[in-house]
Amino acid sequence: MTSSNANLKPRREQLSWEYLGYLASALLVASLTMSDVVKLRWLNLAGCIAFTFYGLAIGAVPVAFTNGLLAFVNIYHIVKLKRQQKADAE
């Protein structure tokens, strides 16, 4: 019985990471439904961060690298949008 339990543990861990992948996917899809660009960027940033951790967890370096880079792109655009909003208010 212990050998079958030992075989289940890696699958359970894999399922846990799959849930993170699904969450990341849901965040990215939700971000693309936003009409407000700032909200879009924030949700997309959250999805990219989740995908970065997911990629690292499953050993998928291209997934982690690409989404980590996209997270920085989102941060750049969030800062740019906030500065523009501040300049427009003045």
Secondary structure, DSSP 8 states (H G I E B T S, - for coil): -HHHHHHHHHHHHHHHHHHHHHHHHHHHHHHTT-SSHHHHHHHHHHHHHHHHHHHHHHT-HHHHHHHHHHHHHHHHHHHHHHHHHHHHH-
